[in-house]
Amino acid sequence: IAYIRLTQFQESTAKDLSKAIKSLREQKLQGTILDLRNNPGGLLTSAVDVSEQFLPAGKLIVYIKGRDGRKDEYLSRAKETPEEQPMIVLVNEGSASASEIVAGALQDWGRAMIIGTTTFGKGSVQTILPLADGSGLRLTTAKYYTPKGRSIQSTGITPDIVVKPKPSAKLSEKDKEKEKDKDADANGKKDKSKDTTNAKPGEDGAPKGKEPATDPAEVAMEDDIQLQKAVELLKAWKIFEKLRPAV
């Protein structure tokens, strides 16, 4: 099983991925796992180029729809026909922007099964208008949509199979702190210094109604429930393909 982890979408990401795929084709693989967990995104062009590695030419990868209703579409221009081997994409609440574009495209075309937890939901195009006093006004002028017309903004990409990570001791301590805050709320003694109700979701580390995603790199493979589930499914996938109905 080929395991590929992308931590960000940069100019060289697609080229590096292409080289890795070519070398892996020489091996007899049961499938591919593309790990996009905690990938905050990056370049739109890189997301399109990465998607092309797994989709045939002419397939819609993502489109941008502006406030005026105009659509800008990005299609796959793959020169080689991609292999149809089983594929799983791992995502979590730390997967955002370009990661969601790739996951959404592969999910919509039925090219890969998505496993993990719902992604961050960052799918807007923002324009900053300079003001006379030197400040700026930031406006959301367009949004990203998957091939089937699903808006990524705020909703994110919902996995085909939801698999939550194994709680760590660190997160358990945070849960304890939450319980203390709830008790303080009930008694009218909440510490205002911890109040984040005025923080904007997705900015300056402000919470978005959920705990920060656990970094997969810090989790031992045997404790990585999401990765283990992906491996199990790929193995089962091959077994079911070999089954033949009784005559």
C-alpha positions in Angstrom: 0.0 0.0 0.0 1.4 3.4 -1.0 1.2 6.0 1.7 1.6 9.6 0.6 1.4 12.6 3.0 1.1 16.1 1.7 1.6 18.8 4.4 1.0 21.8 2.1 0.3 22.7 -1.5 3.3 24.5 -3.0 4.6 25.0 -6.6 6.7 21.8 -6.4 4.0 19.6 -4.7 2.5 18.2 -7.9 5.9 17.5 -9.5 7.1 15.7 -6.4 3.9 13.7 -6.2 4.2 12.8 -9.9 7.7 11.4 -9.4 6.5 9.4 -6.3 3.6 7.9 -8.3 5.8 6.8 -11.2 8.2 5.0 -8.9 5.3 3.4 -7.0 3.7 2.1 -10.3 6.7 -0.3 -10.6 5.6 -2.0 -7.4 2.6 -4.2 -7.0 0.4 -2.1 -4.8 -3.0 -2.8 -3.2 -3.9 0.8 -3.2 -3.0 4.4 -2.3 -3.5 6.4 0.9 -3.3 10.2 0.4 -2.9 11.8 3.8 -4.2 15.4 3.8 -4.7 15.7 7.6 -3.6 19.0 9.1 -2.8 20.3 5.6 -3.8 24.0 5.7 -3.9 24.4 2.0 -1.7 26.5 -0.3 -1.9 27.3 -4.0 -5.1 26.7 -6.0 -3.0 25.7 -9.0 -1.2 23.1 -7.0 -4.5 21.6 -5.8 -5.6 21.4 -9.4 -2.3 19.8 -10.5 -2.4 17.2 -7.7 -6.0 16.3 -8.5 -4.9 15.7 -12.1 -2.7 12.9 -11.0 -5.7 10.8 -10.1 -8.4 12.0 -12.5 -8.7 11.6 -16.3 -8.5 14.6 -18.6 -11.6 16.9 -19.0 -12.9 16.3 -15.5 -14.1 19.4 -13.5 -11.9 19.7 -10.4 -13.3 22.9 -8.8 -15.1 26.1 -9.8 -15.2 29.6 -8.4 -18.5 31.4 -8.4 -18.4 35.2 -7.7 -21.0 37.5 -6.4 -22.0 38.5 -10.0 -22.7 34.8 -10.8 -19.8 34.3 -13.1 -18.1 30.9 -12.9 -14.4 30.1 -13.4 -13.9 26.4 -13.9 -10.7 24.4 -13.5 -10.6 21.1 -15.5 -8.1 18.3 -15.4 -5.5 18.3 -18.2 -3.9 15.0 -17.4 -1.7 13.7 -20.2 -1.5 10.2 -18.9 -4.5 8.0 -17.9 -4.4 7.5 -14.2 -4.5 4.0 -12.7 -7.8 3.0 -11.2 -6.4 1.3 -8.2 -8.3 1.7 -4.9 -7.6 5.0 -3.1 -8.4 6.5 0.3 -7.9 10.2 1.3 -7.5 11.0 5.0 -8.8 14.3 6.2 -9.5 16.0 9.5 -10.6 19.4 10.9 -7.1 20.7 10.1 -7.5 20.0 6.4 -8.4 23.3 4.7 -8.6 25.3 1.5 -6.6 23.4 -1.2 -6.8 20.2 0.7 -10.6 20.4 0.6 -10.6 21.1 -3.1 -8.6 17.9 -3.7 -10.7 15.8 -1.3 -14.0 17.2 -2.7 -13.0 16.5 -6.3 -11.9 12.9 -5.7 -15.0 12.3 -3.6 -17.4 13.7 -6.2 -16.0 11.7 -9.0 -16.0 8.5 -6.9 -12.2 8.2 -7.4 -11.4 7.9 -3.7 -13.1 7.2 -0.4 -12.7 9.9 2.2 -12.0 8.9 5.8 -11.5 10.9 9.0 -13.5 13.9 10.3 -15.1 16.9 8.6 -12.7 19.4 7.2 -12.2 23.0 8.3 -14.5 24.7 5.7 -12.3 27.4 4.1 -13.6 27.9 0.6 -13.9 31.7 0.1 -12.0 34.1 -2.1 -11.4 37.4 -0.3 -10.4 40.8 -1.8 -8.9 43.6 0.2 -9.9 47.1 -0.8 -7.6 49.9 0.4 -9.2 52.8 2.1 -8.0 56.5 2.2 -6.9 56.3 5.8 -4.5 53.5 5.1 -6.7 50.7 6.4 -8.4 48.1 4.3 -11.8 46.5 3.8 -11.8 42.8 3.3 -14.7 41.4 1.3 -15.7 37.9 0.4 -16.1 38.1 -3.4 -16.4 34.4 -4.4 -16.6 30.9 -3.1 -15.1 27.5 -4.1 -17.4 24.7 -5.2 -16.8 21.0 -5.8 -17.7 19.4 -9.1 -21.1 18.5 -7.9 -21.8 22.1 -6.7 -21.1 21.7 -3.0 -19.9 24.9 -1.3 -16.7 24.3 0.7 -17.0 27.5 2.8 -18.1 26.9 6.4 -19.4 23.4 5.7 -16.2 21.6 4.7 -16.0 18.1 3.2 -17.8 15.4 5.1 -16.0 12.0 5.0 -17.6 8.9 3.5 -16.6 7.1 6.7 -16.2 9.2 9.9 -13.3 8.0 12.1 -12.3 10.0 15.1 -8.7 9.9 16.3 -7.7 8.3 19.5 -7.9 10.8 22.3 -4.5 11.7 23.7 -3.5 12.5 27.3 -3.0 16.1 26.3 -6.5 16.4 24.9 -7.9 14.7 28.0 -6.4 17.4 30.1 -8.1 20.0 27.9 -11.4 18.3 28.4 -10.9 18.5 32.1 -10.4 22.2 31.8 -13.6 22.5 29.8 -15.5 20.8 32.5 -14.1 23.3 35.0 -15.2 26.2 32.8 -18.7 24.7 32.6 -18.9 24.4 36.3 -17.7 28.0 36.7 -20.4 29.1 34.2 -23.1 27.4 36.2 -22.0 29.2 39.3 -21.7 32.6 37.5 -17.9 32.6 38.1 -16.6 32.2 34.6 -13.1 33.7 34.0 -13.6 36.5 31.4 -10.0 36.2 30.3 -10.9 32.8 28.7 -14.0 34.1 26.9 -13.5 33.6 23.2 -17.0 34.5 22.1 -15.7 37.7 20.3 -13.0 35.8 18.5 -13.5 35.3 14.8 -13.5 31.6 13.7 -10.4 30.6 11.7 -8.4 33.8 12.6 -5.5 34.1 15.0 -6.0 30.6 16.3 -9.5 31.3 17.3 -11.6 28.2 17.9 -14.2 27.0 15.4 -16.3 25.1 17.8 -13.9 22.2 18.0 -10.5 21.3 19.4 -7.4 21.8 17.3 -6.6 18.7 15.2 -4.1 16.2 16.5 -0.9 16.2 14.5 -0.7 12.7 12.8 3.1 13.1 12.8 3.1 13.0 16.6 1.0 9.8 16.8 2.5 6.4 16.7 1.3 4.3 13.7 -0.3 1.7 16.0 -2.3 4.4 17.7 -3.3 6.2 14.4 -6.9 4.8 14.2 -7.7 6.7 11.0 -4.6 5.3 9.2 -5.2 1.8 10.4 -8.8 2.0 9.2 -7.6 3.1 5.8 -5.2 0.2 5.6 -7.9 -2.3 6.7 -10.3 -1.1 4.1 -7.8 -1.3 1.2 -6.9 -4.9 2.2 -10.6 -5.8 2.3 -11.2 -3.9 -1.0 -8.8 -6.3 -2.8 -10.4 -9.4 -1.1 -13.9 -8.4 -2.3 -12.7 -7.8 -5.8 -11.4 -11.4 -6.0 -14.8 -12.8 -4.8 -16.8 -14.5 -7.5 -20.5 -15.5 -7.3 -21.0 -19.3 -6.8 -22.2 -21.1 -9.9 
